[in-house]
């Protein structure tokens, strides 16, 4: 693949424009071994809930591609719209070119102005991760009923309210409602698929956009991979859906004003992927 055909280099994959052959005009996803997480005592701790690349996990790209293929095909069976076309190798996928939900800078002539490049939507079955770090008054494991939040995607992901998206003109109220509904529909399918394997999805994130040569309909783009899901095997809900095991599972800390939260029963990506791909 020629470097001049590189469209985008993300945290976990590279995107190339295909210029010849039967898929000319489409995009090629190349899933890499790059992994996000945080540093602890000088060592990388891999965690998809973080947005900083801290190292590589050998074979991770091929596993992520197979995993994404599984869910894209499942969504296709259920008539959920996405940009997926086909998988052509262990770590390469063909997709329709798509335009992320974005907005140009309103005053590009001003220093510091910047466009909204794309949006990411998180959904949460239960409270943990950045949700708890932002709202530490919430009990870890509380049932959040797949609450959806929007984030600007970049070197550092920033939370943006739906009201702000509408008032700035980035999305209309109807587009926001359709986006939230789509994210919740996909989250329900993904959660049910994991539940069938006796696993529980705590939270995840998806990216939406419009097909470049489509009818402006908002669809799932990017991918569903181990990088975008947090999964556990110790979910024990009460009648409200709150996890009753949080006391034995959750480990928090506060140091120099910085909160951390870990889940002892969180399942590593390699472990839950092996269940689907065995």
HELIX and SHEET records of a PDB file:
HELIX    1   1 UNK A    3  UNK A    5  5                                   3    
HELIX    2   2 UNK A   60  UNK A   77  1                                  18    
HELIX    3   3 UNK A  129  UNK A  134  1                                   6    
HELIX    4   4 UNK A  162  UNK A  168  1                                   7    
HELIX    5   5 UNK A  173  UNK A  195  1                                  23    
HELIX    6   6 UNK A  226  UNK A  228  5                                   3    
HELIX    7   7 UNK A  246  UNK A  249  1                                   4    
HELIX    8   8 UNK A  269  UNK A  277  1                                   9    
SHEET    1   A 5 UNK A   6  UNK A   9  0                                        
SHEET    2   A 5 UNK A  13  UNK A  17 -1                                        
SHEET    3   A 5 UNK A  27  UNK A  31 -1                                        
SHEET    4   A 5 UNK A  92  UNK A  95 -1                                        
SHEET    5   A 5 UNK A  84  UNK A  89 -1                                        
SHEET    1   B 3 UNK A  43  UNK A  46  0                                        
SHEET    2   B 3 UNK A  34  UNK A  40 -1                                        
SHEET    3   B 3 UNK A  53  UNK A  56 -1                                        
SHEET    1   C 5 UNK A  98  UNK A 100  0                                        
SHEET    2   C 5 UNK A 200  UNK A 211 -1                                        
SHEET    3   C 5 UNK A 119  UNK A 126 -1                                        
SHEET    4   C 5 UNK A 143  UNK A 152 -1                                        
SHEET    5   C 5 UNK A 158  UNK A 160 -1                                        
SHEET    1   D 3 UNK A  98  UNK A 100  0                                        
SHEET    2   D 3 UNK A 200  UNK A 211 -1                                        
SHEET    3   D 3 UNK A 218  UNK A 221 -1                                        
SHEET    1   E 4 UNK A  98  UNK A 100  0                                        
SHEET    2   E 4 UNK A 200  UNK A 211 -1                                        
SHEET    3   E 4 UNK A 229  UNK A 232 -1                                        
SHEET    4   E 4 UNK A 266  UNK A 267 -1                                        
SHEET    1   F 2 UNK A 250  UNK A 255  0                                        
SHEET    2   F 2 UNK A 258  UNK A 263 -1                                        
END                                                                             
